[in-house]
Amino acid sequence: PDVEGSTWCRHENSFLYSYAGASFDTLEEAQEACLANTKCNGITQEPYYSGRYTQRMGPDVHDWRPTGETSWTVCEEPEPEPEPDPEPDPEPAPEGPAWCSHENSF
């Protein structure tokens, strides 16, 4: 999902440590709150807590918990590809006749 220009990555069967704020009924509400919360580094949905979406401090995603939690973090944006250097303009053709140079001649 794209919330306020951020791309979120989903991590199945995972969680982030420590609560960072309120919980929400929808992922979109939790993501908006997380983006506005400097302590929040992701969202974890808790199936044992009526499926609520909780703001988490993280920042590391842990995938060893067998409780069916799912987490979301803002995806790392890849560095944009550098623009290629423009091709140099070819030398303009000289105007008029082309003169040749002959060494050691009259």
KAKA-V615002 format. One record per residue. N is the residue number from 1. RES is the residue in one small letter. SS is DSSP state (alpha for helix, beta for strand, coil for the rest). D_LAST is the distance of its C-alpha to the last C-alpha in Angstrom with 2 decimals. Layout:
n res ss d_last
N RES SS D_LAST
N RES SS D_LAST
//
This chain:
n res ss d_last
1 p coil 80.51
2 d beta 78.38
3 v beta 80.32
4 e coil 78.60
5 g coil 75.15
6 s beta 76.01
7 t beta 75.95
8 w beta 78.94
9 c beta 79.07
10 r beta 82.39
11 h beta 83.71
12 e coil 86.64
13 n coil 89.53
14 s coil 88.27
15 f beta 89.22
16 l beta 87.99
17 y coil 90.13
18 s coil 92.10
19 y beta 92.98
20 a beta 90.84
21 g beta 92.84
22 a beta 94.87
23 s beta 95.10
24 f beta 94.63
25 d coil 95.76
26 t coil 92.26
27 l alpha 88.95
28 e alpha 87.18
29 e alpha 89.58
30 a alpha 89.12
31 q alpha 85.33
32 e alpha 85.29
33 a alpha 87.66
34 c alpha 85.64
35 l alpha 82.39
36 a alpha 84.25
37 n coil 85.88
38 t coil 83.83
39 k coil 86.11
40 c coil 85.62
41 n coil 83.05
42 g beta 84.43
43 i beta 87.38
44 t beta 89.91
45 q beta 92.30
46 e beta 95.70
47 p alpha 97.67
48 y alpha 100.76
49 y alpha 100.59
50 s coil 100.92
51 g coil 97.21
52 r beta 96.29
53 y beta 92.73
54 t beta 92.60
55 q beta 89.93
56 r beta 88.95
57 m coil 87.26
58 g coil 85.68
59 p coil 82.78
60 d coil 82.83
61 v beta 83.94
62 h beta 86.57
63 d coil 87.09
64 w coil 90.01
65 r coil 92.86
66 p coil 94.86
67 t coil 96.50
68 g coil 94.32
69 e coil 92.57
70 t beta 89.20
71 s beta 86.73
72 w beta 83.75
73 t beta 80.99
74 v beta 77.97
75 c coil 75.14
76 e coil 72.13
77 e coil 69.30
78 p coil 66.19
79 e coil 63.10
80 p coil 60.90
81 e coil 57.76
82 p coil 54.76
83 e coil 52.51
84 p coil 49.28
85 d coil 46.14
86 p coil 44.47
87 e coil 41.35
88 p coil 38.29
89 d coil 36.82
90 p coil 33.61
91 e coil 30.42
92 p coil 30.24
93 a coil 27.55
94 p coil 24.88
95 e coil 25.48
96 g coil 23.06
97 p coil 20.02
98 a coil 18.51
99 w coil 14.81
100 c coil 13.07
101 s coil 10.94
102 h coil 8.55
103 e coil 8.79
104 n coil 7.11
105 s coil 3.83
106 f coil 0.00
//
